[in-house]
Amino acid sequence: MNFGLAINVSVEIINKTYFIQLLSDDLEAEFKNKNYGNDIKSFTLGVLCVSPQFEQFYKREIKPKYTKGPKVINMDGIPFTLENSFEYRIKIDHENLKNADELGARKILAREIIGSLAIFDTMRSKIKDFDLASFKTDLIDYFERNQLI
């Protein structure tokens, strides 16, 4: 399964994107050769953390999006294909992340990611062939091995 974090932060915490990107890279490697069913082959979790002055631009809630079958995305003129993709966004408290050190920031992300998995319950009518229990167990195991929870 492809697993990635899409990062959207305000300039005050741009130095935290390094930690988030490292976590994203680690999660991608961890889940690359795992299969939890045919309905999700690509999982993208948006990480939004902006200062209060930019909150107005992110008021609209983005609903989880499931795309069945192949989807071609053209990033900077380079097309790539996602298949059976699921994506949604979590919002991280700006002040908490801003004041956290590297380990603290990674722990905040781990907690928020695990907590966000409840969103799968709202998608059960579309996503049927996906072993959420095993996925969640593997995710928790990863975070525990890395002392993030």
C-alpha positions in Angstrom: 0.0 0.0 0.0 1.2 3.5 -0.8 1.1 5.6 2.3 2.0 9.3 2.4 1.5 12.5 4.4 0.7 15.7 2.5 2.0 18.7 4.5 0.4 22.1 4.6 1.8 24.4 7.4 2.2 28.1 7.9 5.6 29.8 7.8 6.1 30.0 11.5 6.5 26.2 11.8 8.1 25.5 8.4 11.0 24.0 10.4 8.7 21.3 11.6 8.1 20.1 8.1 11.4 18.3 8.2 10.1 16.1 11.0 6.8 15.5 9.3 8.5 14.6 6.0 10.8 12.1 7.8 7.7 10.5 9.4 6.0 10.4 6.0 9.0 8.7 4.5 9.2 6.2 7.3 5.5 5.4 7.0 5.8 5.0 3.3 8.6 2.5 3.7 6.8 0.7 6.5 3.6 0.1 4.5 5.0 -0.2 1.0 4.8 -4.0 0.9 1.7 -4.5 2.9 -1.8 -5.3 1.6 -5.0 -4.8 3.6 -7.4 -5.6 0.8 -8.2 -4.4 -2.7 -10.2 -1.3 -2.0 -7.3 0.8 -0.7 -4.0 0.7 -2.6 -3.0 4.3 -1.9 -3.6 6.2 1.4 -2.8 9.9 1.7 -3.3 11.8 4.9 -3.2 15.6 4.7 -1.6 17.3 7.7 -2.9 20.9 8.1 -1.3 23.1 10.7 -1.6 26.8 10.2 -1.5 29.8 12.5 -4.8 31.4 13.6 -4.4 34.3 11.1 -4.7 31.7 8.3 -7.5 29.7 9.7 -10.0 31.7 7.6 -8.6 30.1 4.5 -9.3 26.6 5.9 -12.7 26.9 7.4 -14.3 24.7 4.8 -14.1 21.1 5.9 -12.7 18.8 3.3 -14.6 15.5 3.3 -12.8 12.2 2.9 -12.3 11.2 -0.7 -12.3 7.7 -2.0 -11.5 7.1 -5.7 -12.2 3.6 -7.0 -10.0 2.4 -9.9 -7.1 4.2 -11.4 -6.6 8.0 -11.2 -4.0 9.9 -13.1 -2.5 12.9 -11.3 -0.3 15.4 -13.2 2.2 16.9 -10.7 4.4 19.6 -12.2 4.0 18.0 -15.7 4.8 14.5 -14.5 1.8 12.2 -14.6 1.5 9.3 -12.1 -1.3 6.9 -11.4 -3.0 6.2 -8.1 -5.3 3.2 -7.8 -8.1 2.8 -5.3 -7.0 5.9 -3.3 -8.3 7.2 0.0 -7.5 10.6 1.3 -8.5 12.9 4.0 -7.1 15.7 6.1 -6.4 16.2 9.8 -5.8 19.5 11.6 -3.0 19.8 14.1 -3.1 22.4 16.8 -0.7 25.2 15.7 0.6 26.2 19.1 1.2 22.7 20.3 3.2 21.8 17.2 5.0 25.1 17.2 6.2 24.7 20.8 7.1 21.0 20.5 10.6 19.6 20.0 11.2 17.0 17.3 10.1 14.0 19.5 7.1 16.0 20.8 6.0 16.9 17.2 6.3 13.3 16.1 4.2 12.2 19.1 1.5 14.8 18.4 1.3 13.5 14.8 1.2 9.9 15.9 -1.7 10.5 18.3 -3.6 12.5 15.7 -3.1 10.0 13.0 -4.4 7.1 15.2 -7.3 9.2 16.3 -8.2 10.0 12.8 -8.8 6.4 11.8 -12.4 6.7 13.0 -13.1 8.4 9.7 -13.0 4.9 8.1 -16.3 4.1 9.8 -18.0 6.8 7.8 -16.7 5.2 4.5 -17.8 1.6 5.1 -20.4 1.8 2.3 -17.6 2.6 -0.2 -14.6 0.8 1.3 -15.6 -2.8 1.9 -12.5 -4.8 1.1 -10.0 -3.2 3.6 -8.8 -4.8 6.8 -8.9 -1.7 9.0 -8.1 -3.7 12.2 -4.8 -5.0 10.8 -3.9 -1.7 9.4 -4.6 0.0 12.7 -2.6 -2.7 14.6 0.4 -2.3 12.2 0.2 1.5 12.5 0.1 1.4 16.3 3.0 -1.2 16.3 5.0 1.2 14.2 4.4 4.1 16.5 5.2 2.0 19.6 8.4 0.7 18.1 9.5 4.2 17.5 8.4 5.3 21.0 5.8 7.8 19.7 2.9 6.4 21.7 
